[in-house]
């Protein structure tokens, strides 16, 4: 019985840790840049929008999608630094 509980706790911990480490590269309706940031929650999307707004100097509109990577000259990380290749996961 104790072994079963330990296995369940270990599996739950792994699932929670995996979810916390997931990241997305968000694109926006009013901008052609992508912002890659750890997490996938409404709060994270708001942070990505704030990075986009700071980068281009105006509101980027709502997020239109998310991907696991960004390649090219229009990729930014969560600190607002320009990157040419970002793999979020």
C-alpha positions in Angstrom: 0.0 0.0 0.0 2.8 2.4 0.9 4.6 1.6 -2.3 1.4 2.4 -4.3 1.1 5.8 -2.6 4.7 6.6 -3.3 4.3 5.7 -7.0 1.2 7.9 -7.2 2.9 10.9 -5.5 5.9 10.5 -7.8 3.7 10.4 -10.9 1.8 13.5 -9.8 5.0 15.3 -9.1 6.3 14.5 -12.5 3.2 15.7 -14.2 3.1 18.9 -12.3 6.8 19.6 -12.9 6.4 18.9 -16.6 3.5 21.3 -16.8 5.5 24.0 -15.1 8.4 23.6 -17.4 6.4 23.8 -20.6 6.8 26.9 -22.6 5.2 28.5 -25.7 6.1 31.0 -28.4 3.1 33.3 -28.7 2.1 35.2 -31.9 -0.2 38.2 -31.9 -2.9 39.6 -34.2 -1.4 43.1 -34.6 2.3 42.2 -34.8 4.6 39.8 -36.7 6.9 39.0 -33.8 6.7 36.0 -31.5 7.5 36.0 -27.7 8.6 32.8 -26.2 8.0 32.5 -22.5 7.8 29.7 -19.9 4.3 28.5 -19.1 0.9 28.4 -20.7 -1.6 30.3 -18.6 -3.6 33.5 -19.0 -1.0 35.3 -16.8 1.8 34.1 -19.0 -0.1 35.3 -22.1 -0.4 38.7 -20.5 3.3 38.8 -19.8 4.0 37.8 -23.4 1.7 40.6 -24.6 3.5 43.1 -22.3 6.9 42.0 -23.8 5.5 42.5 -27.3 4.1 45.9 -26.5 7.4 47.0 -25.0 9.3 45.7 -28.1 7.2 47.3 -30.9 5.9 50.3 -28.9 2.2 49.7 -29.3 -0.4 47.1 -28.3 0.1 43.8 -30.2 -3.5 42.7 -29.9 -4.6 39.3 -28.6 -2.5 36.2 -29.0 -3.5 34.3 -32.1 -1.6 31.1 -31.5 1.3 29.4 -29.8 4.1 27.1 -31.0 7.0 25.2 -29.6 9.7 27.2 -31.4 10.6 30.4 -33.2 13.2 30.8 -36.0 14.1 34.0 -37.7 14.6 37.7 -36.9 11.3 38.3 -35.1 11.8 36.1 -32.0 12.0 37.5 -28.5 12.4 35.8 -25.2 10.6 36.7 -22.0 13.1 39.4 -21.1 12.5 41.1 -24.4 15.9 40.1 -25.9 15.9 39.3 -29.6 16.9 35.7 -30.5 17.2 34.0 -33.8 16.3 30.5 -32.7 14.2 29.7 -29.6 13.0 26.2 -28.8 10.4 26.5 -26.0 10.1 22.9 -25.0 
